[in-house]
Amino acid sequence: MKKKVLVIEDEKLSRNNLVKILRAEAFEPISAESGAIGIQVAIEQEPDIIICDIMMPDMDGYEVLRFLRQEPSTTLIPFIFLTAKTERTDMRQGMNLGADDYLTKPFEIDELLEAISTRFKRQDVLEKHVQTLLIQLQQSPDINNTLKANPTWNIEKLYADLSQAKRQLKDSNRQIQLTQLEKACLLQILSGNSPSSIATQLNRDPNGLAVDLSRGLYRYIEALTACKPKNWRDIPLLLSQKGYLSNI
C-alpha cells in the first residue's frame, strides 16, 4: 500500500514539483495551497507524513504544526518543515512544537527522500516497540493478577466500545480502533499503575504522553461514560459505574 504524503506549500510551482517527485517515487501525494486547507486535508485524510512550508501567508507552518499537534488524529503524524531559514533559533522553534525534521530550500531530491525514509523507519521501530510493550503488559503479573481477580471484566468489549467512541468523535466513516499505545496505557491504568511508566519504557516525556492521553484516550472514555476523568486514577471507577468493570 502506497504511503500517503501531504504537501502544504503556497507556491504553486514548488508544490507541483514536490507532488511530481513523490508520485514518481511511488508515494501517494496529496497537496494543499495554504495552511488552513492543509489542516483540513490532514484531519480528513490522515496522511502518513506531512511536508509543510514555513513561510506562508495567513497561517504559517508553525501555526499549522501547533494546531495538528493538538488534534488527536494528527498529533503523531511525522512532520517535516520546508524552509529558507537556516537560523538555529528558527529550527529550535519548530522542534519545540514537535517537528520531526527540517529541509532547507533548495534541497536535493535525495535529501527529501532520505528525510521521508528516516521518519518512516523510526515510526516502524516505535510501533514495534509499543506492540512488544503491549504483549509484555498483557503477560505481566500485575495485569494477569488483576484480570484473574476480576473474571467478569470484558476488556475486548471495552476496547470495541472505546473504538466506537473514538470513531464518533472523529466524525469519520472509517473503522478506527484503539492504538496499541492506547491499549497499553489502559491496561496499565486498570492494573492500578500510572501510565507514566510506559513513557519511561518508550523513552518519551511523561508530560508529553499525559497530554496525548488527555487529547485521545481520556476523551474516548468521557464520550463512553459521559463523565470527564480528572486524571488516570478516575478511569477505573468511571468504567465500573458503566458496568465494564466490577469490584471497583
C-alpha positions in Angstrom: 0.0 0.0 0.0 1.4 3.4 -1.0 2.3 5.8 1.7 0.2 9.0 1.7 2.3 12.2 1.8 0.6 15.6 2.3 2.4 18.6 0.9 1.4 22.0 2.3 3.0 24.7 0.1 1.6 28.1 -1.0 3.9 28.4 -4.0 2.3 26.6 -6.9 5.4 25.6 -8.8 7.2 24.3 -5.7 4.0 22.4 -4.7 3.6 20.8 -8.1 7.2 19.8 -8.3 7.1 18.1 -5.0 3.9 16.2 -6.0 5.6 15.0 -9.2 8.7 13.9 -7.3 6.7 12.0 -4.7 4.4 10.4 -7.4 7.5 9.3 -9.3 8.8 7.6 -6.2 5.7 5.6 -5.7 4.1 7.7 -2.9 0.5 8.8 -2.9 0.9 12.6 -2.8 -1.9 15.0 -1.8 -1.5 18.7 -1.6 -2.8 21.9 -0.1 -2.1 25.5 -1.1 -2.5 27.1 2.3 -2.1 26.2 6.0 -5.8 26.3 6.7 -6.6 23.9 3.8 -3.7 21.7 4.8 -5.1 21.3 8.3 -8.5 20.3 6.9 -6.9 17.8 4.5 -4.7 16.3 7.2 -7.7 15.7 9.5 -9.9 14.3 6.8 -7.3 12.1 5.1 -4.8 11.3 7.9 -1.6 11.2 5.7 1.4 9.0 6.7 3.6 12.1 6.7 3.3 15.9 6.3 5.7 18.1 4.4 5.0 21.8 5.1 6.5 25.1 4.2 7.1 27.6 7.0 6.7 30.9 5.3 3.1 31.1 4.1 0.5 33.9 4.2 -2.4 34.0 6.7 -1.2 30.8 8.5 2.5 29.9 8.6 3.9 26.4 9.1 4.4 26.9 12.9 0.7 27.6 13.3 -0.2 24.5 11.2 2.1 22.3 13.3 0.8 23.7 16.6 -2.8 23.0 15.5 -2.1 19.5 14.2 -0.2 18.5 17.4 -3.3 19.4 19.4 -5.6 17.3 17.3 -5.8 13.7 18.5 -6.0 12.2 15.0 -2.9 14.1 13.7 -0.8 14.5 16.8 1.6 11.6 15.9 1.9 12.1 12.2 5.6 12.8 11.2 6.0 16.4 10.2 8.9 17.8 8.1 9.4 21.6 7.6 10.5 23.2 4.4 12.3 26.4 5.0 14.6 29.0 3.5 15.5 29.9 7.1 18.7 28.4 8.5 18.9 30.2 11.8 19.2 27.8 14.8 16.5 29.7 16.7 14.1 29.1 13.8 14.9 25.4 13.8 14.5 25.2 17.5 11.1 26.8 17.4 9.9 24.1 15.1 11.4 21.3 17.1 9.9 22.6 20.3 6.5 22.5 18.6 7.0 18.8 17.6 8.6 19.0 14.1 10.5 15.8 13.2 12.9 17.3 10.6 13.9 20.3 8.5 14.7 20.6 4.8 16.4 23.9 3.8 15.5 25.2 0.4 16.9 24.5 -2.2 17.3 20.8 -1.4 18.2 17.7 -3.5 15.7 15.0 -4.3 17.8 12.5 -2.4 17.7 14.7 0.7 13.9 14.8 0.6 13.6 11.0 0.1 16.1 10.3 2.9 14.2 12.5 5.3 10.9 10.8 4.5 12.5 7.3 4.7 14.1 8.1 8.1 10.8 9.2 9.5 9.0 6.0 8.4 11.8 3.8 9.8 11.6 5.5 13.2 7.8 5.2 13.2 8.1 1.5 12.4 10.5 1.0 15.2 8.2 2.8 17.6 5.2 0.8 16.6 7.1 -2.5 17.0 8.3 -1.3 20.4 4.8 -0.4 21.5 3.5 -3.8 20.2 6.1 -5.6 22.3 5.3 -3.5 25.3 1.6 -4.3 25.0 2.4 -8.0 24.9 4.6 -7.7 27.9 1.9 -5.8 29.8 -0.7 -8.4 28.9 1.6 -11.1 30.3 2.8 -9.2 33.3 1.9 -10.4 36.8 0.1 -7.1 37.7 -2.2 -7.4 34.7 -2.7 -11.2 34.9 -3.5 -11.0 38.6 -5.9 -8.1 38.1 -7.8 -9.9 35.3 -7.8 -13.2 37.1 -9.2 -11.5 40.2 -11.9 -9.9 38.0 -13.2 -12.7 35.6 -16.3 -10.6 34.8 -14.3 -7.8 33.2 -14.8 -7.7 29.4 -11.7 -6.0 28.2 -12.3 -6.8 24.5 -15.8 -5.2 24.7 -14.2 -2.2 26.4 -11.7 -1.9 23.5 -14.5 -2.2 21.0 -16.8 0.4 22.6 -13.9 2.9 23.1 -13.0 2.4 19.4 -16.6 3.2 18.6 -16.5 6.4 20.8 -13.2 7.3 19.0 -14.8 6.9 15.6 -17.8 9.0 16.6 -15.6 11.8 18.0 -13.7 11.9 14.7 -16.9 12.1 12.7 -15.5 9.6 10.2 -16.9 6.6 8.4 -13.6 4.8 8.5 -13.1 2.0 11.1 -10.8 3.4 13.8 -9.5 1.1 16.5 -7.7 2.0 19.7 -4.0 2.2 19.0 -1.6 -0.3 20.6 -0.3 2.6 22.8 -3.8 3.5 24.0 -4.4 -0.2 24.9 -1.1 -0.4 26.7 -1.9 2.7 28.7 -5.4 1.5 29.5 -4.1 -1.9 30.8 -1.6 -0.1 32.9 -4.3 2.1 34.4 -6.6 -0.8 35.1 -3.8 -2.6 37.0 -3.6 0.5 39.3 -0.5 1.9 37.9 0.3 5.3 36.3 0.8 5.3 32.5 3.9 7.5 33.1 5.9 4.2 33.4 5.0 3.5 29.8 6.5 6.8 28.8 9.7 5.8 30.6 9.9 2.5 28.7 9.4 4.2 25.4 11.9 7.0 26.2 9.1 9.6 25.9 8.5 12.6 28.0 5.8 11.6 30.6 4.2 15.1 30.4 4.0 14.7 26.6 2.3 11.3 27.0 -0.1 12.7 29.5 -1.1 15.5 27.1 -1.6 12.9 24.3 -3.8 10.8 26.6 -5.9 13.9 27.6 -6.5 14.6 23.9 -7.1 11.0 23.0 -7.9 8.1 25.3 -9.4 10.2 28.1 -11.8 11.9 25.6 -13.0 8.5 24.4 -13.6 7.4 28.0 -15.5 10.7 28.6 -17.6 10.0 25.5 -18.3 6.4 26.6 -19.1 7.2 30.2 -20.5 10.8 29.9 -18.0 11.8 32.7 -14.7 13.5 32.3 -11.8 11.9 34.1 -9.7 14.4 36.0 -6.7 12.0 35.9 -5.9 8.3 35.3 -7.0 7.3 38.8 -10.6 8.3 37.9 -10.8 5.9 35.0 -11.4 2.5 36.7 -14.3 3.9 38.8 -15.9 5.6 35.8 -15.8 2.4 33.8 -17.1 0.4 36.8 -20.1 2.7 37.0 -20.9 1.9 33.4 -20.7 -1.8 34.0 -17.4 -2.6 32.3 -15.6 -3.4 35.5 -16.7 -5.0 38.7 -15.4 -5.0 42.2 -14.0 -1.4 41.9 
